[in-house]
Amino acid sequence: MAADNAAKAADPQTNPSTVKRPLYEGSTQYKSWRYAPEQLEQVRTSLNAAAVAVIRNTFEADEPGSSEGVLFLNANEEQLLVKLYITKIPQLCGHFRFPEEVEATAISYLKRFYLKNTVMDWHPKNVMLTALFLATKTTNNPISLESYTSNIPKTSNSDVLDLEFLVSQSLNFEFAVWHAHRALWGIWLDLQTLPDVSEDLRPQDVYDIAIKHVRASRFTDVELIYTPSQIALASLALASPILAERWADSKVVAGTAQPLSTALDPILGSIKFIITQMGHPPDVEAVREVDRRLKLCKNPEKVPGSKAYLARQTAEQQRAEEKRNKKAEDVRKAVTEGSNPFGNELNEDEKAKQLAELDDDD
């Protein structure tokens, strides 16, 4: 019995305390930005349906019956437009000579933004520019706003700054992103230490092909479904199946029933299919048609000069004015009544009561 217990304690499969938790599982990306494929589709479909309902009501409030002939975008069409602007990010990064970290981060930001917002409210063009500018700061590759906007035609400082807080808020202020290209580099370094992998088996062009697949994966949803290391390994498998298999099998824990490459095969197969089938820019003509229809179904409250936009601006200004007036009235009362505008000092009983409430909250 004692021998059996000792064996179980030594077995990482039966002793959770010996299993190390990957750092990735402690990240906000793991906790907040991972979805099952069906869940991801549901999020986008629900967001699209809610946006259509709001915009339809706005049309009807402005002019009854005006929404009947409007052909609203569906969730897939929205994603098609977003994908086009994802493909613009590598072009801009090449122009500015930004490192790959900036490019990959900006693309992640753009994808995440449209899990909380719709293109019928916010067109991807300015959101893309804002996401890229934000990524230069969060990855510690800053550029001045003037240098940034002056090198992009028909772009003003306000085009970027006006959306920066909205983008940050939509990201839940979670700016750190774990990327597959970093995971691929780690795998490549690991391969150089394996005794059964000679230099002839790992020529440089294998890595070059694999990193191209990683870059192609950014045009897809795989980063919202799978981990960076899984995407990296699938990309390596597309370039060299034997290297991917040997690296995976080198990570097998003693006592497991099957090689890791066999266990991972269904996951890697799904990732490889998505990359090869969807990892390319969208059809430009199809996107143009979507963009043309977007002009007709865009939320009027977001179109400067429209009746709905002006009405919303007026309502917001009224609310702000009421808030300012209330604050001024409170200060006036405090001054005229001789009380402290910053609040009266608490007596000992009140202090004890508040401390007790804080303890209860804990």
N, C-alpha and C positions, 0 to 999 in steps of 0.2 A: 504493500500500500504506500509506504513512504517513497519507494522508488518510483511508483506511478505518479505521485504528486510532484516529485522532483522533475520528472520528465515533462509533465504538463507545464510546470513553471518555466522550464527552459524552452518550451515551444512557443514561438511568437504568435502562432495561430490561436493559442488558448490563453495567453497571458497578455491582456491589453496594455499593461504598463510598459511592455517592451516594444510596443509598436510606436514608432515615431510619427507624429502628425505632420504632414507636409506643410511648409510655410504657406503655400498657396491657399490652403484651407482656412487660414486665418485672415485672408484678404477680403476687402470689400467686394472685389470682383467675384469671388467665390460665393459670398453671402447674398449679393444683391443683383448680380448681372448674369446669372446662369439660368437657362430655361430648357425644359423638354421641348422638342419640336412642336408638339401639339399645343403646349402652353404658349409658346412664342406666337403661333398663329392666332390663338385666342386673344392674346393681348392686343395684337394689331387689329384684328377684326372688331373687337369691342371698342377700341379707341376710334376707329374709323366710323363705326355706327353712331357713337356718341357725338362725334364732330358733325356728321351729316345732319343729325337731328337738331343740333344747336344752330347750324348755319341755315337750315330750312326754316326754322322758326324766325330767325333774323330777317330772312327774305320776306316772309309772310307779314311780319310786323311792319316792315317798311312799305310793302305793297302787296296786299292780299292776292293770292293766286300766282305770284311771280315765281314761285319755286317749282311749279308743275312741269315746266319744260327744261329744267336744269338737270343735266346728266352728271351726277356727282362721281368723284373718283372712288374706286374700291380700294381695299387694303393692298392688293397686289400692284395696282397702278401707282399707288403712293410709293411703294418700295422700289418700283422701277425708276421713278424720278430721283429718289434718294441715291440709288445705286449709280446713276449717272454722275452725281456730284461727288460720290466717293471716288470715282475714277479721276476726277479733277485734282484731288489732293496730291497724288504722286507727281502730277505735272507741275503744280505750284511748288512743291518741295524741291523738285529738280531745278526750277528757276531760281529759288532762293538758296539752294544748296543746303537745305536743312538735312540733318541726319535721319536715319531710318526710324529712330525712336519717335521723332516728331510726327513723321508720316503715319506710323502705325497708331499712335495715340490719338491723333486728330480723327482718323477713320473710326476708331472706337467711340470717341465722343459723339460723332455724327450719328452713328447707329443707335447709341443709347438715348440721344435726344429724341429720336423719333419712336422710342418706346414709351414716351411720355407726352408727345405732341404730334400734331398732324401737319402735313404739307399744305392743307387747306387753310391753316392758320399762319404758318410760318414757312415761307418758300426756302428750299434747301440752299439756294445760292448764298445768301447772307449768313445763314446758319453755318454753312461749310467754312466760310471765311472767318467767322468768329471762332469756330471750333479749332481751326488751324492756328490762329493767333493765340488762343488760350493754351494750346498744346506746346507752343514754343516757350511759354512761361512755366508750365507745370513740369516740363522736362529739363528745365534749366538751360534753354537755348534761346534766350530772349532777343527780340528785335524791336526797335522803336516803332510806335504806331505809324508815324509819318513815313518811315522807310518802307513799312509793310504796305500801306494803302497806296502810296505813290507809285509802286511798281505793279499795281493791279488796275487795269483800265476801268473807268467808270465806278470807282470805289472811293468813298469818303470815309473819314474817321468815324463818323456816326453810324455808318453801315455795320461797323464792327463793334463799337462800344455799346450801342443801343441794345444789343442782344447778349452781351457778355454775362450779365447777371442772370438772365433767363436761362442761358445754356448751363451755367454753373449750378443753378438751382435744379434744373432738370437732371443733372448728374448727381444730385444729392450731395454736391460738393465732395464727391469721391473721385479724386483726380488720378489716383495711382492705377496704372494698367499693367497687367502681366502679359507679355507678348510671346508669340510662338517663335519669332526669329531669334530671341534670346535663348529659348529652350533648345532650338536647333543647334545653336553654337555650342551649348553645353553638351549635347549629345555628340557632336563632332569631336569635341575635345576628349570626351570619354572614349570614343572609338580608338583614339591614338594610344590609349593605355591598355587596350585589350590584347592579350598575347596571340590570339588566333586571328587577328586582323592586321595583315601586312599592308605596307604602303601601296602595293599593287592593287589591293582590294578597295582602297579608299582614295582614288585620285581626286584632285581638287575639283574637277568638273562635276563630280557627284554632289558635292556641297553646293556648287553654283546652280545646279538643276533643282536641288531641294529648296534652296532659298527662293527660287522663282515660284515654286508651288506654294510656299508660305505667303508670298506676296499676292499670288492669285487668290488665296483663301480669304484675303481681306475683302474681296468683292462678294463674299458669301456670308452666311449666318453662322459659320462653324464656331467662331469665337464666343458666340452667345449660347452655345450648346455643349461644346467640349472644352477640355483643359488645354492650355498652351502646349504642354508636353505631348498630349495626344495628337494635336495638330502637327507639331514638329515631327513626330515619329511617322505619321502618315505621309508627310511631305518627303521624308527620307525614303520611305518605302516606295514611293512613286519613282524616286531617282535610283534607288538600289535596294531591292527587296532583301537581299542577303545581308547587307549591312544593318538594316532595320531589325531583322530577325536576330542577328548575333548580339546587337546591343540590348534588345529586349530580354533575351535569354540570359544575358550576363547579370540581370537584375533579379533573377529568380531567387526567392527565399527558400532556404533548405527545407525539405519536407513537403513541398507543394506537389500536387498531383500531376500538373501539366506545365509545360514551358509557358512563360509569360507571353511569348509571341502568339501562341495558340489562343490564350485567353483573350488577348487584345484584338484578335483578327476581325471579329464582327464590328467593333468600334472603328478600327482603322479602315475597314472596307467602306463603311458609311462616309467617313471623312473624305476618303479618296474619291468616292463617287461625286460628292458635292463639289469638291475642288475641280475635278475634271469636267463636270457637266455645267457648273454655274460660275466658275471662277474666271469670268471674262466680262468685258464691258457690255452694257445692254445695247439693243438695237436703237440707233439714233433716231430713226424715223418714228418708231413706236413711242419713244420718249417725247418727241416733238408733239405728237398727237395728245399725249397726256398733259403736257405743259400748256397746250392750246386750250384744252378743256378746263384746266385749272384756273385760267383767267376768268372763266364764266362761273365757277363754283367756289371761288375763294371767299373766305369769311369777310363780309362787308365791313365788319368792325375793325378789320386789320388793313383796310384800304384807305389811305389818307384822302380826305375830301369827300368820301361817301357820306350819305345821311346817317347811316348806322355808326360810322366812325366818329362823326361830329357829335352825335347824341351821346355816345359813350364818353367822349372827351368832356362834354358838358357835365355829365353825371359824376365823373371822377373829380372834376374841379369843384363841383358843389359839395361832394363828400369831404374833400380836403379843406374847403372853406369852413364847413360846419365843424370839422375837427379842430381847426385853428381857433375858431370862435369859442368853442367849448373850453379849450385850454386857457384862452385869455380870460374868460369869465371865471374859471376856477381860481386863477391867480388873483383876479380883481377881488373876488370874495374873500380870499385868504388875507389880502392886504387890508381891506376895509374892516374886516371883522377882527383884525389884530392877531390872527392865528399864523402859524408858521407855514409858508407855502411848501416847505419841504417835509411837512408832517411833524406832529408833536412827539416829544420824547416819550418813550414807553416807560410806564411805571414797572415796579418789580413784578407785580402779579401778571401784567400783560407779557412781560419778557418770559416769565416761567411758562405761561400758557403757550406762546409761540414756539418755545424750545421743545415743549412736550409734543406739539403737533409735528415738528420736524422729526422728532424721534419716531413717532408713529408712522410717518411716511417712509422712513428707512426700513 
